[in-house]
Amino acid sequence: MFDYELLRLIWWMLIGVLIIAFAITDGFDMGVATLVPIIGNTEAQRRVMINTVAPHWDGNQVWLVTAGGAIFAAWPQVYATAFSGFYIAMILTLAVLWLRPLAFDFRSKMEDSLWKNTWDWALCISGFVPPIIFGVAFGNLLQGVPFRFDELMMIHYEGSFWELLNPFALLCGVMSLAMFTAHGAIWLQMKTRRELHRKSGMVAILCALLVLVLFVIAGFWIQSMNGYSISSVLDMDAVSDPTKKTVAVAAGSWMHNFEQYHFMWIAPCLAVAGALLTMVSAWLERGGMAFFCSVLMIAGIILTAGFSMFPFIMPSDLLPAHSLTLWDATSSYNTLSVMAIVACIFVPIVLLYTIWCYSRMFGRIDEQFIEDNTHSLY
């Protein structure tokens, strides 16, 4: 069907699509969860916020599972190395994500303000911790991860959890949190009325502005940061072996792709334009347009990171030659071929079903709706 080189490139693009889909869909879930105890002043307002995402959150979270499964099947060495290096961070992410369904179900079990406030803050934790961890992870990937392979191709990670919390990674973590919070606030502006509608718009403007500022700072920082480039010619149809190449490390190398492939500048321009238009649309109370612009902002930021690192997936700052790229860290040709056929059949079906669900459940929610359906809602 396709040659090995093209299949590897296709799966790099497909996994990128899955990551963007997760950030867009589950991103507003996490943004709303973060804001529940912050801008929800009354019990009715908090229930309104929770029920704007209630019909969708579990389906949205499936995109994370799908992306993880795709990485495991298409890039097994990346999956194994990531779990070696980011194990504590990943377990922490899963732990806080468990709080979301628990908070949804248990907060209404007792009519006690302390009980409900506790679960609301648990919901907030489940909303803001994962975006920070995801941002910190991307920040560390851009700097390189301390791992290597031995003669038996066993992975050795030689870093610690605390080393992940470096200044650039923390900047990326804060930017990621602001991005998801802005996205959640825009969702609330589109789905609510009156006071919540107004407050959500203001939060969206402030968070989108913060995203824009941090994105620009990160862009200038990357230009002086050590980047990676392949300095030997690779046989892109060869069997995967991440140790059979030479890699050069130099300041500003992450900008080389933008110099060589000018179309890649679309990504950072999309991120900047998306953030600006999100602020303008939120100010004008055009919730649907603001949400679309927020989607563009998220896609632009993720694509900027992906284009910068291409073809690297997980660089090694310990032994740069052992860095993982999409040309030498993939599964076999047969595996990628079968997966491509499955993806071509089922991904469009899932997307169409998701669009249908959103269209059927579209509409604004207010306190009166909660009161009229109090026994059937969270």
N, C-alpha and C positions, 0 to 999 in steps of 0.2 A: 504493500500500500504506500508507505513512505520509507525513505531511507533513514538510517539510524540518526544521522545528524539532524534531519528535519524533525524527527520524533522528539528528540531531546529538546529542541527549541519550542516545539508545540507544548510540551509539558511544562516548560518554564513559564510560558504564557498562561496556560490553564491554571497552574497553581497561583500565579499572580491574580487571575480573575477570581479565584476562590477566596483569596485573602482580602481582596477589595470588597467582594460580596459580603464577607463576614463583617468587615469594618463598617460597611454602610448599614446593614440590617441589625446586627446585634449591637452596633455602635450606639444607635439611638436608645436601645434598651438600657445600656449601661449609663448613658448620659441622663436619662430620666431617673434611673435608680439613684444616681449621685445626687440629684436635685430634690428628691422626695422630702427629706427633712429640712432642706435649706430654704426652699421657696414655698413649700406647702405649709401654710400657717394654721390650717384647721384640718380636722379629721376628714371632712368632706373633700377638701382640696387634695389631700394626699391620696384619697381613694380615687379621685378623678385621674390623677397622674398615674397611679398604678394601673388603672383599667384602660388607659390609652395604649399600653403595651401588652396587656394581659392576653389578647387573642393571638399575639404574634411571637412572644419572646422565646417560647420553646422551639418553634420552627426556625427562628433566626439563629439560635445557638447551634443548630445542626450544621450550619456553614463552617463553624469551627471544627467540628468533628470531621466533616468532609475534607477540609483543608489538611487537617492532621493525618487522615487516612491516605490522602493523595501524596503527601510528603513521604509517609512511611513506604508506600508502594513504589513511587517514582524515584525518590532520592533516599534509599535506605541508610546510606552512610551519613547523610545530613541529619536524618532523624536520630540515629544512634549518637552522633556527636553532640547534637543539641541537648539530648537528655543527659548526656554525661556532664556537659558544662552548665546547663541551665536547670538542673534537676530541682533544686530547692525553689527556684522561681516558678517553675511549672507546677509543682505541687501546691505552692501558695496560691497560684491562679485558680487551680481546680478547687481548692478548699473554699475560697471566697465565692466562686461561682455557685457552689452548693448552697450558699446562703440565700440566693435569690428565690428558688422555689420554696425553701423553708420559710422565708419571710412572707412571701405571698400567701402561703397556706395558714401559717400559725398566727399572724398578727390579728386576725379576726376571731380567734378562738376564745378570747377573753375581752370583756368590756372594761379594760383597765388602761388608763393613759400611760402608765409606766411600761406596761407590757407592750403596748403598741409602739411607743417611742423607741423601745429597745430594738424591736424588729425593724422599724423604719431606719434606724442607724445601721443595723446589719445589712439592710438593703443598700444603703449608701455605700458601705464598705465593699459590697459585691459589685458596685458600679464603678468606683474610682480606682480600686487596686489593679484590676486587669489592664486597663489602658496604660497605667504607669509602667507596669511590667513589660507590656508589649513594646512601648517606646524605648525603655531601657535596653531591651533585647536588640532592637534595631540599631540603637546607638553603639552597642558593643560589636555588632556585626560589621559596622562601618569602620571600626577601629581595629578589628581583628580579634580572634578568640585564641587563647593559649592552649592549643592541642597539637598532637602529632600522632603519626602512625609508627609502630615498630616494625621489625622485619616480618612479623606474622600478620601484619595489617590490623593489629589490635589498636584501639583508640586509647590515647593517654591524655587526659585533661589535667593541666597543671596550674589552674587558677583557683580562686575561691569565690564564694558568693559576694563577699564585700568588695572584691575588686571590680565587680560589675557596676557598682554604684559610683562611677567616676563622673566628673563634671559634664562631659559631653553627653554621656548616656542619660544623666539626670535631666539635662535640658531637653533631650528627646522624649523622656518620660513625661515631663510637664507639658510639652507640646502635644503629645498624644492625649493626655487627659483633657486639655483644653479643646482639642479637636472633637473628641467624643462628647464632651459636655455641651459644646456648641451645637452639635448634631442633635443631641437629645432635647435641648432647649427649643430648637427649631421644630422638632416633632411636636412638642407641647404647644408651641404657638399655632401650629397647623391644626391641632386636635382639640383645643380648649377654647373657652370663652372668658370674657371679662377680666378679672384680676389676674388669673393664672396666665391668660393670653398675653397680657401686658408685661408681666414680670418675666415670662419666658423670652419675650422678644429682647428685653434689655440684657438678660443673661447671654443670649445668643450673640448679641453685638459685642459685648465685652470679651467673651471667649474667642470669637472669631478674630478680633483684633489681637488678642494675645497669641493666637496661632500664627497670624501673619508676622508679627514681630519676631517670635521665636524661630519661625521658618527662615526668615531672612538672616538672622544671627547664625543659625546652623549652616546656612549656605556659605557664608563668609568663612566660618570655622572650618568647613570641609576643604576649602581651597588651600588651607595651610596644613591640613592633616595628612599624615602618611596614607597613601592609597596603594592599591595593588594592580599590577598588570602582568599579563603572561608574556614572557620574553622569549619563549621557544615556540616553534611551530608544532601544533597539536594535530594528531590524526583524529578527527572528530568522529570517525566511524569505528574507532578502536574500542576494545573492551575497556570498561571503566577501571582506571587505576590512578588515583589522585596523586601518586608519588612520581609519575613519569612526566614531569614538566619542570620548567624553571620559572620563577616568579620574581619580578622586580618590585621593590618597595621604594616609593618616592613621594615627597610632598606634592599634593595636588593631582595625584594620579586618578582620583575619582572623577576628575573633570575631563579626562581624555575622551570618554565616550561622547560627551556633549560637543567636543571640538571636532570629532570625526563624523558623528551622525547628527546633523543639525536638527533633524526632526524631533530629537529627544528633548529639545528645549520647550516643546509643547507641554511637557509634564510640569516643570516648575512654574511656567506661565499660567497653566490651568490652576495650580494650587493658589497662586497669588490672586488671580482674577476671581476664583471661586470664593476666597475669603472676603475680598472686597465686596463682591456682589451679594454674599450672604449678609453682610452688615447692612448694605443698602436695602435689600429686600425685607430684612427683619424690621428695619426702621420704618419702612413703608407699610408694614403689616401684611405683606404678601407671602403668607406662610408656604404655599406650594412652590413658588419661585425660590424662596429662601432654602427650602429643603433640597431642591434640584441643585442650587449653587453649592450647598454644603456637600452634596454627593460629589460634585466636580472637585471641590477642595480636597476631600479625602482621597479620591482617586489620583489627583495630581501629586499629593504628598507621597503616597505609596509608590507610584510610578517613578517619581524622582529618585527615591532610594533604590528601586530596582534597576533603573537605567544607569545610575551611578556605578553600581557594583557589577553590572553585566560584564563577563559571564560568571562572576564569582557568586557563590551562594553563601559560603561560610569561609572567609579568609582565616588563615592561621598566622598569628604574629609570633608564634614560637618557631615554626619552620614554614616560611611562606610557600615553599615548594609543595607542601602537603595541604595547601588550601583546597577546598572543595568547590568545584565549578559545575555548571550544567553539562559540560562535556565529559567529565570524568567521575561523577558521583551518582550516576543514574543506574537504574535497573537494566535488565537485558532488553534486547530488541523485541523479543516476543512479549515480555511483560508490558512494555510501553505500547505495543501494537494492540493487545487485547484491551488494555485500559482505555486507549483512545477510542476504540469502537464503543465500549460501554459508556464513556463520557459523551460521545456524540449522540447517543440514544437518550440517555437519562437526564443529562444536564438541561437540555431544552424543556423536557417534561417538568422537571422541578421548577424551573424559572416560570413557565406558564402557569403552573399551579400556584406558585407564590404570588404572582401578579393577580390571579383570580381571587385568592384569599384577601389580599389587600383591598381590591376593588369592592368586594362584597361587604367588608367590614369598615369601609371608609365613612367618616363623619365625625362631627365634633361631639365631645362629651362635656357635660357640666354637672353641677351639684344636683340639679333637678333630676337628671337622668340617673344618678346614683341613688337618689331617694326613691325613685319609682321602681328601681330594680335592685333594691338593697340586698335581697336574699339570694340573688343569682350572680352577684359580682363579688370580686375580692373586697 
